[in-house]
Amino acid sequence: MYVECLTCHGDITARVQIGSEQVQPVVIACPHCQTELRFDLQLQDPPNVGVQWIENCTGGTKEGKIINVGAGFAINKERVHDDMYFPSFELFNRLAKSQVLGRMVRSVEQQKADANLEFGEQLGLTDIARTVRKAWQLHRANRADLRDRQMEEFRRISSAPATSIHDVLAAFNLILLSPKEDVALSPLEARLDDAYNKNGSELIRLAIEWREKHIVDRLDNYLDLIKEYIRGFGDFSQTLIYAKLRENPGEDRLASSTDFDSTKMFYGNAFELLGSHLDFVAALNNILQGRQFDRLEKLSLAQYRALNKASRTTCFESDAALRMLTEEYDSTIRNASHHRWFKLDQSRKNISFRWGGTGAERVMTYADYLYRCNRMLLQIAALVNLELILLKRARQSL
């Protein structure tokens, strides 16, 4: 598509990969003057594509400097301005190497379902997330009739056979974690089994307290974070598949859409939420260590909750399965995100910040930041699912 920058009147040929959401926001730097350009692709009527010009740009009339924009993947920084370059092909090669495509030798219908789950930004993920959040809000408001309609819509657009609000929430987390949901959850479920074998009555006591005192507020906060994530999904989607596969996109990849205003607070907010949920991990670890769930080695669980969030991983760091939940948990990035120390450079490719706001400078690519945000979200999804699994096993309904 031809684009004209309204600041320098430079001509641009934007080669934009079509994503799978109904509205696809695009935020790029003008390749001539580096000012920010914003426009939305309107994809509600496929195969037609509409454009809404948002800021500093309009439709052009002639070819200009080429810029490639990805949806669902990061792109090779050496080929941003290449013609006849299809960066999605590189993603498929990566998926094949990770054996995700090997799971696709199945029926046509199953291939369609698998594709929805496995190719980066799931088809309609934003619609699925909004439906889940609405169903939960209606459940909280005791509007079972309206909640059930949203649950029916969830089943329709996700193909997940969920018949209760508990199952809807769990299925949504599995969608986020797919295609590596077994890798994320099997070790954690095994630790639940170990805790039950160690002291089943204490694990049930934990489940009952969680149902009575904690789970509702935690799900409220989790779905608020999902709302924030969906607002920035146009950018987050560029590294979601890499986070799912646990493969950093690397220094040679960049995020071509850079709506930094929608994403720069996310890591800090996700860090705070994950830190608040770690009391569940600590409680489970207490049982595994032969103690009551609310007694750490030297602290009560109430005292643990008063600790600085950056230090809350110490009590379970020797447990490999539980430690997976905080592989991405960097307080320095949290502080930079939370205190607005981030600076996006003129090229919109790199983020810099100073340790403590005034110390040594640290630089990361914007693609790496998005990747780490996605890793944080997937860890939270795994932890929330672990809590839901415990409640279901203990017959504690939402």
ZAMARGU-4260 file (C-alpha; in steps of 0.2 Angstrom, whole numbers, plus 5000, padded with zeros to 4 digits):
<rodrens>
0) 5000/5000/5000 | 5006/5018/4996 | 5008/5029/5011 | 5012/5048/5012 | 5020/5055/5028
5) 5012/5071/5032 | 5027/5078/5041 | 5040/5077/5027 | 5028/5072/5013 | 5040/5057/5009
10) 5033/5042/4999 | 5032/5025/5007 | 5027/5008/5001 | 5021/4998/5016 | 5021/4979/5014
15) 5010/4974/5028 | 5007/4956/5033 | 4989/4954/5036 | 4985/4947/5054 | 4970/4938/5060
20) 4961/4951/5071 | 4947/4962/5064 | 4956/4978/5067 | 4975/4978/5065 | 4984/4993/5072
25) 5001/4998/5064 | 5013/5010/5071 | 5029/5013/5062 | 5043/5026/5060 | 5043/5036/5044
30) 5059/5029/5035 | 5063/5047/5029 | 5061/5058/5044 | 5058/5045/5058 | 5042/5053/5064
35) 5028/5041/5071 | 5015/5035/5058 | 4999/5027/5064 | 4985/5018/5054 | 4973/5004/5057
40) 4969/4990/5044 | 4950/4986/5045 | 4949/4967/5042 | 4930/4964/5046 | 4925/4960/5028
45) 4938/4948/5021 | 4945/4948/5008 | 4943/4966/5008 | 4955/4977/5017 | 4951/4995/5023
50) 4962/5008/5030 | 4959/5021/5044 | 4973/5034/5044 | 4975/5039/5062 | 4991/5050/5064
55) 5003/5059/5053 | 5000/5049/5037 | 4987/5047/5023 | 4986/5036/5007 | 4999/5040/4995
60) 4999/5040/4976 | 5016/5033/4971 | 5029/5020/4976 | 5042/5026/4989 | 5054/5018/5001
65) 5049/5001/5006 | 5045/4996/5024 | 5040/4978/5029 | 5028/4977/5044 | 5025/4960/5052
70) 5010/4953/5061 | 5013/4938/5072 | 5032/4938/5070 | 5047/4948/5072 | 5057/4952/5055
75) 5075/4952/5050 | 5082/4969/5053 | 5093/4968/5037 | 5078/4966/5026 | 5066/4979/5033
80) 5067/4988/5017 | 5068/4974/5004 | 5055/4971/4991 | 5048/4953/4988 | 5052/4948/5006
85) 5040/4937/5015 | 5046/4936/5034 | 5032/4924/5038 | 5041/4911/5028 | 5055/4912/5041
90) 5043/4909/5055 | 5036/4894/5047 | 5054/4887/5045 | 5057/4890/5064 | 5041/4881/5068
95) 5046/4866/5057 | 5062/4865/5067 | 5053/4866/5083 | 5042/4851/5077 | 5026/4861/5079
100) 5022/4858/5061 | 5025/4839/5063 | 5009/4839/5073 | 4999/4845/5058 | 4999/4828/5049
105) 4981/4826/5054 | 4963/4828/5047 | 4959/4844/5038 | 4947/4850/5052 | 4960/4846/5065
110) 4973/4855/5055 | 4962/4870/5055 | 4959/4869/5074 | 4978/4866/5077 | 4983/4881/5066
115) 4971/4892/5076 | 4981/4888/5091 | 4999/4886/5085 | 5003/4900/5073 | 5008/4914/5084
120) 4993/4925/5086 | 4978/4914/5088 | 4964/4917/5076 | 4953/4930/5085 | 4963/4929/5101
125) 4957/4947/5106 | 4939/4942/5103 | 4941/4926/5113 | 4949/4936/5128 | 4936/4949/5128
130) 4922/4935/5128 | 4931/4927/5143 | 4932/4943/5152 | 4914/4947/5149 | 4909/4930/5155
135) 4918/4931/5171 | 4911/4949/5175 | 4893/4942/5172 | 4897/4927/5183 | 4903/4939/5197
140) 4887/4949/5194 | 4876/4934/5197 | 4869/4935/5179 | 4870/4917/5174 | 4858/4919/5159
145) 4870/4932/5151 | 4886/4923/5157 | 4880/4907/5148 | 4877/4917/5132 | 4895/4922/5133
150) 4901/4905/5137 | 4892/4899/5122 | 4901/4912/5111 | 4917/4906/5119 | 4914/4888/5114
155) 4909/4894/5096 | 4925/4905/5093 | 4938/4894/5102 | 4931/4876/5099 | 4935/4873/5117
160) 4921/4861/5125 | 4920/4872/5141 | 4903/4870/5151 | 4907/4880/5167 | 4915/4897/5170
165) 4930/4887/5178 | 4932/4877/5162 | 4931/4893/5152 | 4945/4901/5162 | 4956/4886/5161
170) 4953/4883/5142 | 4958/4901/5139 | 4974/4899/5148 | 4978/4883/5138 | 4975/4893/5122
175) 4988/4906/5128 | 5000/4892/5132 | 4998/4881/5117 | 5007/4872/5108 | 5018/4870/5123
180) 5004/4868/5137 | 5011/4851/5142 | 5028/4858/5144 | 5022/4872/5155 | 5009/4863/5165
185) 5014/4844/5167 | 5029/4848/5179 | 5017/4859/5190 | 5003/4846/5190 | 5016/4833/5195
190) 5021/4844/5210 | 5003/4845/5215 | 5002/4826/5215 | 5018/4826/5226 | 5010/4838/5238
195) 4995/4827/5239 | 5005/4812/5243 | 5015/4821/5256 | 5000/4828/5265 | 4983/4827/5256
200) 4973/4835/5270 | 4984/4850/5270 | 4983/4853/5251 | 4964/4852/5253 | 4965/4865/5267
205) 4975/4876/5255 | 4962/4874/5241 | 4948/4878/5253 | 4956/4894/5259 | 4960/4899/5241
210) 4942/4897/5236 | 4935/4907/5251 | 4948/4921/5252 | 4959/4923/5237 | 4954/4916/5220
215) 4940/4929/5215 | 4951/4944/5218 | 4965/4936/5209 | 4955/4932/5194 | 4948/4949/5193
220) 4966/4956/5193 | 4972/4943/5180 | 4958/4947/5168 | 4962/4966/5170 | 4980/4962/5165
225) 4973/4952/5150 | 4963/4968/5145 | 4979/4978/5145 | 4988/4965/5135 | 4974/4965/5122
230) 4975/4984/5120 | 4994/4981/5115 | 4991/4965/5106 | 4996/4972/5089 | 5014/4974/5096
235) 5014/4959/5108 | 5008/4947/5094 | 5025/4950/5085 | 5034/4939/5098 | 5020/4928/5105
240) 5025/4913/5096 | 5043/4914/5101 | 5038/4916/5119 | 5027/4900/5117 | 5042/4890/5109
245) 5054/4898/5122 | 5065/4904/5108 | 5071/4922/5109 | 5069/4930/5092 | 5087/4936/5093
250) 5097/4952/5090 | 5094/4951/5071 | 5075/4952/5073 | 5065/4968/5076 | 5047/4972/5080
255) 5041/4982/5065 | 5026/4989/5073 | 5030/5000/5088 | 5015/5006/5098 | 5026/5009/5113
260) 5013/5019/5122 | 5002/5004/5123 | 5015/4992/5130 | 5028/5001/5140 | 5019/4999/5157
265) 5015/4981/5154 | 5030/4972/5161 | 5029/4982/5177 | 5011/4978/5179 | 5013/4960/5175
270) 5028/4959/5187 | 5017/4966/5201 | 5003/4953/5197 | 5015/4938/5197 | 5024/4944/5213
275) 5007/4944/5221 | 5002/4927/5215 | 5019/4919/5222 | 5011/4916/5239 | 5002/4902/5231
280) 5019/4895/5225 | 5026/4897/5242 | 5011/4889/5250 | 5013/4874/5239 | 5031/4873/5242
285) 5028/4873/5261 | 5018/4857/5259 | 5031/4849/5249 | 5044/4853/5262 | 5033/4844/5275
290) 5025/4860/5283 | 5008/4868/5285 | 5004/4878/5269 | 5005/4894/5279 | 5022/4891/5287
295) 5038/4895/5278 | 5054/4890/5286 | 5056/4906/5296 | 5041/4916/5291 | 5022/4915/5291
300) 5013/4916/5274 | 5006/4933/5280 | 5024/4939/5283 | 5030/4932/5267 | 5016/4943/5258
305) 5024/4958/5266 | 5041/4955/5258 | 5048/4965/5243 | 5042/4956/5228 | 5059/4955/5220
310) 5064/4943/5235 | 5049/4932/5235 | 5057/4918/5224 | 5070/4913/5236 | 5060/4900/5246
315) 5056/4889/5231 | 5072/4892/5220 | 5078/4875/5223 | 5062/4867/5215 | 5065/4866/5197
320) 5047/4864/5192 | 5041/4879/5203 | 5056/4889/5197 | 5049/4889/5180 | 5035/4901/5185
325) 5048/4915/5187 | 5061/4911/5174 | 5056/4929/5168 | 5055/4940/5183 | 5067/4954/5182
330) 5065/4968/5195 | 5076/4980/5185 | 5065/4980/5170 | 5050/4981/5182 | 5057/4997/5189
335) 5060/5004/5172 | 5043/5000/5166 | 5034/5006/5182 | 5044/5022/5185 | 5044/5027/5166
340) 5062/5026/5164 | 5061/5018/5147 | 5066/5028/5132 | 5063/5022/5114 | 5076/5028/5102
345) 5073/5038/5086 | 5073/5022/5075 | 5060/5014/5086 | 5070/4998/5087 | 5078/4999/5104
350) 5074/5004/5122 | 5086/5011/5134 | 5085/5014/5153 | 5097/5017/5168 | 5099/5006/5183
355) 5089/5014/5197 | 5084/5028/5185 | 5101/5037/5186 | 5114/5022/5185 | 5123/5013/5171
360) 5113/5013/5155 | 5105/4997/5149 | 5099/4994/5131 | 5087/4980/5124 | 5078/4979/5108
365) 5060/4983/5107 | 5057/4965/5101 | 5066/4958/5116 | 5055/4968/5127 | 5039/4962/5119
370) 5046/4944/5120 | 5049/4946/5139 | 5032/4953/5142 | 5025/4938/5133 | 5035/4926/5143
375) 5029/4935/5159 | 5011/4933/5153 | 5013/4915/5149 | 5020/4911/5167 | 5005/4920/5175
380) 4993/4910/5164 | 5002/4894/5170 | 5001/4899/5188 | 4983/4904/5187 | 4979/4887/5179
385) 4988/4878/5193 | 4977/4887/5205 | 4962/4882/5195 | 4968/4864/5194 | 4969/4863/5213
390) 4952/4870/5216 | 4944/4858/5203 | 4953/4843/5211 | 4947/4848/5228 | 4929/4851/5222
395) 4930/4869/5226 | 4919/4878/5212 | 4920/4896/5207
</rodrens>
